[in-house]
Amino acid sequence: MTKNLEYDIHPATSADVRLVQAMAQICADGRIRAYGIKPGGPDYVLGVEKQLSEDGLEELRYQVRQSVDNPEHSRVWLAESRADRHLAGLCIVQAVTVDSDSHIYFDRIFVDRTDEGHGIASAFIDRVIDFADGRTIEGDVVAGNDRALGLYMRRGFKEAGRTEPVPGFETELERIRIVRQGEGKAV
């Protein structure tokens, strides 16, 4: 488990709904930095403008509420600076069952630019591995985001091909599917 003395990393609580605007901004800024997207393109519209829209904020509120109400199926972890309590990052995962096979899906992990390099992403991944409790973990990384891909690889993830665009959410970004095989434990 990663130890981090500068940040508290904790599951979101119902009180954390107040941080949704800050969460959305971290996600939007992270997408711009990590993916190199520019205003006007489909990735900017879907990944930045939608994230900051009322629909995007409501989706984050819903994910926080789900994490609080159903912590065995959904988790939102937040990283807050111990020095000034500002929101430094967030991680969202979901337990998914397909044909009686349960696995964990990484929805998103983003760290604020000013807080990068302090082990927050590593600490989030450690939390996800613990939460998975032996189940397979999967997600995707935008091709070219070598820093994120390297972090996942160091934590036991493997590349598993490219992901297909989600209907209605087509973008110009190529995504690499990543998987960390579990030990076959069920929910």
MIBA-34929 format. One line per 10 residues: number of its first residue (from 0); for each residue x, y, z of N, C-alpha, C, CB. Coordinates in steps of 0.05 Angstrom, whole numbers, always signed. Glycine has a CB too. Example, Ala and Ser with C-alpha at 12.3 -4.5 7.8 and 13.67 -1.06 7.14 Angstrom:
BEGIN
0 = +264:-114:+156:+246:-90:+156:+264:-66:+156:+226:-89:+181 | +257:-45:+142:+273:-21:+143:+258:+1:+157:+282:-12:+114
This chain:
BEGIN
0 = +17:-24:+0:+0:+0:+0:+18:+25:+0:-19:+0:+25 | +11:+44:-17:+26:+69:-18:+21:+85:+7:+19:+85:-44 | +42:+96:+19:+39:+114:+41:+43:+142:+31:+58:+107:+65 | +25:+160:+39:+26:+187:+30:+20:+205:+53:+7:+192:+6 | +40:+220:+63:+36:+236:+86:+25:+264:+80:+62:+239:+101 | +25:+272:+55:+16:+299:+48:-14:+300:+42:+31:+309:+24 | -27:+277:+37:-55:+276:+29:-70:+255:+44:-56:+270:-1 | -95:+262:+49:-114:+242:+60:-129:+231:+36:-133:+254:+82 | -129:+205:+34:-145:+192:+13:-167:+176:+26:-126:+173:-6 | -191:+182:+19:-214:+171:+33:-238:+166:+15:-222:+189:+57
10 = -255:+148:+22:-280:+144:+6:-297:+170:+9:-296:+119:+15 | -310:+177:-13:-328:+200:-12:-351:+195:+7:-339:+206:-40 | -360:+216:+20:-383:+215:+38:-405:+232:+26:-375:+225:+67 | -429:+231:+37:-451:+247:+26:-444:+277:+28:-477:+241:+42 | -428:+285:+47:-420:+313:+49:-402:+322:+26:-405:+318:+76 | -389:+303:+13:-370:+309:-8:-385:+317:-34:-352:+286:-14 | -411:+314:-35:-425:+323:-59:-419:+353:-64:-456:+319:-55 | -413:+368:-42:-407:+396:-45:-382:+401:-62:-403:+409:-18 | -365:+380:-66:-340:+383:-81:-343:+376:-110:-320:+365:-68 | -368:+371:-119:-372:+362:-147:-361:+381:-168:-402:+358:-152
20 = -364:+407:-164:-353:+426:-183:-323:+424:-185:-362:+455:-176 | -310:+421:-162:-281:+418:-161:-272:+392:-174:-270:+420:-132 | -288:+370:-169:-282:+344:-182:-284:+347:-212:-302:+323:-172 | -305:+360:-222:-308:+363:-250:-285:+379:-263:-335:+376:-256 | -277:+399:-249:-255:+416:-260:-229:+400:-261:-251:+441:-242 | -223:+384:-241:-199:+367:-241:-201:+347:-265:-196:+351:-215 | -224:+335:-269:-228:+317:-292:-224:+331:-319:-256:+303:-291 | -236:+354:-322:-234:+369:-347:-205:+378:-352:-252:+394:-346 | -192:+389:-332:-164:+397:-335:-146:+373:-341:-155:+412:-310 | -151:+351:-327:-135:+327:-331:-138:+317:-360:-143:+306:-312
30 = -162:+318:-371:-166:+308:-398:-151:+326:-418:-196:+308:-405 | -152:+352:-413:-137:+370:-431:-107:+365:-430:-143:+400:-423 | -96:+362:-406:-67:+357:-403:-59:+329:-413:-59:+360:-374 | -73:+309:-404:-65:+281:-410:-70:+274:-439:-79:+262:-392 | -92:+284:-450:-100:+275:-477:-92:+295:-499:-129:+271:-478 | -84:+319:-491:-76:+339:-510:-99:+349:-528:-55:+329:-527 | -123:+348:-517:-146:+357:-533:-148:+387:-534:-172:+344:-522 | -159:+397:-556:-162:+425:-561:-191:+433:-564:-146:+434:-587 | -198:+458:-557:-226:+467:-559:-237:+463:-588:-229:+496:-551 | -262:+456:-589:-276:+453:-615:-279:+425:-625:-261:+469:-635
40 = -261:+407:-618:-263:+380:-628:-282:+363:-611:-236:+367:-628 | -289:+339:-622:-308:+322:-607:-298:+314:-580:-314:+297:-624 | -272:+310:-576:-262:+302:-550:-264:+325:-530:-233:+294:-553 | -262:+349:-539:-265:+372:-521:-294:+375:-513:-255:+398:-535 | -312:+372:-533:-341:+375:-527:-349:+353:-508:-357:+373:-554 | -342:+328:-513:-350:+305:-496:-335:+304:-470:-347:+279:-511 | -310:+310:-470:-293:+306:-447:-290:+329:-429:-267:+297:-455 | -294:+354:-439:-290:+378:-423:-316:+393:-420:-268:+396:-436 | -328:+401:-442:-353:+416:-440:-375:+400:-426:-363:+425:-467 | -378:+374:-433:-398:+358:-420:-392:+354:-391:-401:+330:-434
50 = -366:+350:-384:-359:+346:-356:-367:+370:-339:-329:+341:-354 | -364:+394:-350:-370:+418:-334:-399:+427:-337:-352:+440:-344 | -414:+413:-354:-443:+420:-357:-459:+411:-333:-454:+408:-383 | -483:+420:-331:-501:+411:-309:-505:+380:-311:-528:+425:-310 | -507:+369:-335:-510:+340:-338:-485:+326:-327:-514:+332:-367 | -461:+336:-333:-437:+324:-323:-434:+326:-293:-413:+337:-336 | -442:+349:-282:-442:+352:-253:-462:+333:-240:-448:+381:-245 | -485:+330:-252:-505:+312:-241:-495:+283:-241:-532:+314:-256 | -481:+275:-262:-469:+249:-264:-450:+244:-241:-455:+244:-291 | -433:+264:-235:-414:+261:-213:-429:+260:-186:-395:+285:-212
60 = -450:+276:-183:-466:+275:-158:-477:+247:-155:-489:+296:-158 | -488:+236:-176:-499:+209:-176:-478:+188:-168:-511:+202:-203 | -454:+191:-179:-432:+172:-173:-424:+174:-144:-408:+176:-191 | -423:+198:-133:-417:+201:-104:-439:+188:-87:-413:+231:-97 | -464:+193:-94:-486:+181:-79:-486:+151:-81:-513:+192:-89 | -480:+140:-105:-478:+111:-108:-456:+99:-91:-474:+104:-137 | -434:+113:-89:-411:+104:-74:-418:+103:-44:-387:+123:-78 | -434:+123:-35:-442:+124:-7:-463:+102:-1:-453:+152:+0 | -483:+100:-19:-505:+82:-15:-499:+53:-21:-528:+91:-33 | -481:+48:-40:-474:+20:-48:-444:+17:-50:-487:+14:-76
70 = -430:+19:-27:-400:+18:-28:-389:-8:-38:-390:+25:-1 | -404:-29:-38:-394:-55:-48:-395:-56:-79:-410:-78:-37 | -409:-37:-91:-412:-37:-121:-399:-13:-134:-440:-38:-128 | -395:+8:-119:-384:+33:-131:-368:+47:-110:-408:+51:-142 | -345:+58:-119:-328:+73:-101:-319:+99:-114:-304:+56:-92 | -320:+120:-99:-307:+145:-106:-288:+151:-83:-328:+169:-110 | -262:+153:-90:-242:+161:-70:-234:+189:-77:-218:+142:-70 | -229:+205:-56:-219:+232:-59:-192:+235:-45:-240:+252:-48 | -175:+252:-56:-150:+259:-43:-152:+288:-36:-125:+253:-62 | -147:+294:-10:-147:+322:-1:-120:+328:+12:-170:+326:+19
80 = -110:+352:+7:-85:+361:+18:-88:+363:+48:-76:+387:+6 | -70:+353:+63:-70:+356:+92:-64:+385:+100:-51:+337:+106 | -48:+398:+84:-40:+426:+90:-63:+445:+90:-18:+435:+71 | -79:+445:+68:-100:+465:+65:-127:+453:+58:-92:+485:+45 | -130:+427:+58:-154:+412:+53:-166:+416:+25:-175:+420:+73 | -150:+425:+5:-160:+428:-22:-162:+400:-35:-142:+447:-39 | -181:+397:-53:-185:+373:-68:-162:+369:-87:-212:+372:-82 | -148:+347:-85:-124:+342:-101:-129:+321:-123:-101:+334:-84 | -149:+305:-120:-154:+284:-141:-178:+267:-134:-130:+267:-144 | -186:+251:-153:-208:+233:-149:-205:+208:-166:-235:+246:-156
90 = -217:+186:-157:-216:+161:-170:-244:+149:-168:-194:+142:-158 | -255:+139:-190:-282:+127:-190:-280:+100:-203:-302:+145:-205 | -290:+79:-189:-291:+52:-200:-319:+40:-195:-269:+34:-187 | -325:+19:-210:-351:+6:-207:-347:-24:-209:-371:+15:-228 | -362:-39:-193:-363:-68:-196:-383:-74:-218:-370:-82:-169 | -375:-91:-237:-392:-97:-259:-394:-128:-261:-381:-86:-286 | -418:-138:-266:-422:-166:-269:-434:-171:-297:-441:-178:-247 | -420:-188:-312:-428:-196:-339:-427:-226:-340:-410:-183:-362 | -450:-238:-346:-452:-268:-348:-440:-281:-323:-438:-277:-373 | -447:-272:-300:-438:-282:-274:-409:-278:-268:-445:-311:-271
100 = -395:-263:-285:-367:-256:-281:-365:-228:-270:-350:-258:-307 | -356:-225:-245:-354:-199:-232:-325:-188:-236:-361:-201:-203 | -324:-163:-244:-298:-150:-246:-301:-120:-238:-287:-152:-275 | -279:-107:-235:-279:-79:-228:-271:-62:-252:-259:-73:-204 | -287:-41:-257:-282:-24:-280:-273:+4:-270:-307:-21:-298 | -249:+13:-279:-240:+40:-274:-256:+59:-290:-209:+42:-280 | -270:+77:-278:-285:+97:-292:-266:+121:-298:-310:+107:-276 | -253:+130:-277:-234:+153:-281:-216:+156:-257:-249:+179:-286 | -192:+166:-263:-173:+174:-242:-159:+199:-252:-153:+150:-236 | -161:+220:-237:-149:+246:-244:-137:+259:-219:-169:+264:-257
110 = -114:+272:-223:-100:+286:-202:-96:+315:-212:-73:+273:-194 | -101:+334:-194:-97:+362:-201:-68:+367:-209:-106:+380:-177 | -64:+385:-228:-37:+391:-238:-18:+398:-216:-39:+413:-259 | -27:+414:-197:-9:+423:-176:-1:+401:-156:-22:+446:-161 | -16:+379:-157:-11:+357:-138:+1:+332:-151:-37:+350:-125 | +7:+333:-177:+19:+311:-191:+47:+305:-180:+20:+316:-221 | +54:+280:-181:+81:+272:-172:+84:+267:-143:+100:+293:-180 | +62:+266:-128:+63:+261:-99:+52:+234:-91:+47:+283:-85 | +48:+216:-111:+39:+189:-105:+9:+185:-102:+51:+180:-80 | -7:+206:-109:-36:+203:-106:-47:+182:-125:-49:+230:-112
120 = -40:+182:-150:-50:+162:-169:-42:+134:-160:-39:+167:-198 | -18:+130:-151:-9:+104:-140:-26:+96:-117:+20:+105:-132 | -32:+115:-99:-49:+108:-76:-77:+101:-84:-49:+132:-56 | -88:+115:-104:-114:+107:-115:-114:+79:-126:-123:+127:-137 | -94:+72:-141:-92:+46:-153:-90:+24:-131:-68:+43:-173 | -75:+30:-110:-74:+11:-88:-101:+7:-75:-54:+21:-66 | -117:+29:-73:-144:+26:-61:-161:+9:-80:-157:+54:-58 | -159:+13:-106:-175:-3:-125:-167:-32:-123:-171:+8:-154 | -142:-38:-122:-133:-66:-120:-144:-79:-94:-102:-68:-120 | -144:-64:-72:-155:-75:-47:-186:-79:-50:-150:-56:-24
130 = -199:-59:-62:-228:-61:-66:-235:-84:-84:-238:-34:-79 | -219:-90:-104:-224:-112:-123:-225:-139:-108:-203:-112:-145 | -210:-142:-87:-210:-166:-71:-207:-191:-88:-235:-168:-55 | -187:-190:-106:-182:-214:-123:-197:-214:-149:-189:-238:-108 | -215:-196:-154:-229:-195:-179:-212:-181:-200:-257:-180:-176 | -217:-187:-225:-203:-174:-247:-210:-144:-248:-209:-187:-274 | -191:-127:-254:-195:-98:-257:-189:-91:-286:-177:-82:-237 | -207:-75:-297:-202:-66:-325:-210:-37:-328:-216:-84:-345 | -199:-26:-349:-205:+2:-356:-191:+8:-382:-196:+21:-333 | -187:+34:-387:-173:+41:-411:-156:+66:-406:-192:+45:-435
140 = -136:+69:-422:-117:+92:-421:-116:+103:-450:-89:+84:-410 | -116:+129:-453:-114:+141:-479:-86:+135:-490:-120:+171:-478 | -84:+125:-514:-59:+120:-527:-42:+146:-527:-62:+109:-556 | -17:+144:-520:+0:+167:-518:+3:+177:-489:-10:+189:-535 | -14:+169:-471:-12:+177:-443:+7:+157:-430:-40:+178:-429 | +32:+158:-437:+52:+139:-429:+57:+139:-399:+78:+143:-443 | +54:+162:-386:+58:+164:-357:+37:+147:-343:+56:+194:-348 | +12:+149:-350:-9:+133:-338:-6:+104:-344:-37:+143:-347 | +0:+98:-369:+3:+70:-377:+26:+57:-362:+8:+68:-408 | +48:+71:-358:+70:+60:-343:+63:+55:-314:+94:+79:-344
150 = +48:+73:-302:+39:+70:-275:+22:+44:-272:+23:+94:-265 | +3:+40:-290:-13:+16:-289:+4:-9:-293:-35:+17:-310 | +22:-8:-312:+39:-31:-317:+56:-39:-292:+58:-26:-341 | +66:-19:-278:+81:-24:-253:+64:-36:-231:+94:+2:-243 | +38:-33:-233:+19:-44:-214:+7:-71:-223:-3:-25:-208 | +18:-83:-243:+9:-110:-252:-12:-110:-274:-2:-124:-228 | -18:-87:-285:-37:-87:-308:-22:-95:-333:-50:-59:-311 | -37:-105:-352:-26:-112:-379:-43:-99:-400:-25:-143:-383 | -31:-93:-423:-46:-83:-446:-62:-106:-457:-27:-71:-468 | -88:-100:-464:-106:-121:-474:-119:-112:-500:-127:-129:-453
160 = -104:-97:-517:-115:-88:-542:-127:-60:-541:-137:-107:-551 | -141:-53:-561:-153:-27:-564:-183:-30:-557:-149:-14:-592 | -195:-8:-547:-223:-9:-541:-239:+2:-564:-230:+7:-515 | -263:-7:-567:-281:+3:-588:-295:+27:-578:-301:-19:-597 | -301:+47:-595:-316:+70:-587:-344:+62:-576:-319:+90:-610 | -352:+76:-555:-379:+72:-544:-399:+87:-561:-380:+82:-514 | -420:+74:-571:-440:+88:-587:-450:+113:-573:-463:+69:-594 | -450:+135:-588:-459:+160:-577:-436:+175:-563:-481:+156:-558 | -413:+163:-560:-391:+175:-546:-365:+171:-563:-387:+164:-518 | -369:+173:-590:-346:+170:-608:-327:+193:-605:-356:+166:-637
170 = -302:+188:-604:-282:+209:-602:-259:+202:-621:-271:+212:-573 | -241:+221:-623:-217:+216:-640:-195:+203:-625:-208:+243:-652 | -198:+199:-599:-177:+187:-583:-177:+157:-584:-180:+197:-554 | -154:+146:-589:-151:+117:-588:-145:+109:-559:-127:+107:-607 | -158:+88:-551:-156:+79:-523:-145:+51:-522:-183:+80:-509 | -127:+47:-502:-115:+21:-497:-130:+8:-473:-84:+24:-491 | -140:-16:-477:-153:-30:-456:-131:-42:-438:-172:-53:-467 | -134:-38:-412:-115:-49:-392:-130:-68:-373:-101:-26:-376 | -117:-89:-365:-129:-109:-348:-109:-118:-328:-140:-133:-365 | -119:-121:-303:-103:-134:-282:-118:-159:-274:-97:-115:-257
180 = -108:-182:-281:-123:-207:-276:-126:-212:-246:-108:-230:-288 | -150:-220:-239:-156:-227:-211:-151:-256:-206:-185:-220:-205 | -157:-264:-182:-153:-292:-174:-179:-307:-176:-142:-294:-146 | -199:-296:-189:-224:-311:-193:-244:-309:-171:-219:-339:-199 | -240:-290:-152:-259:-287:-130:-285:-275:-140:-247:-271:-107 | -307:-284:-130:-333:-273:-137:-341:-252:-116:-355:-295:-140 | -362:-237:-123:-372:-217:-104:-385:-230:-81:-392:-198:-118
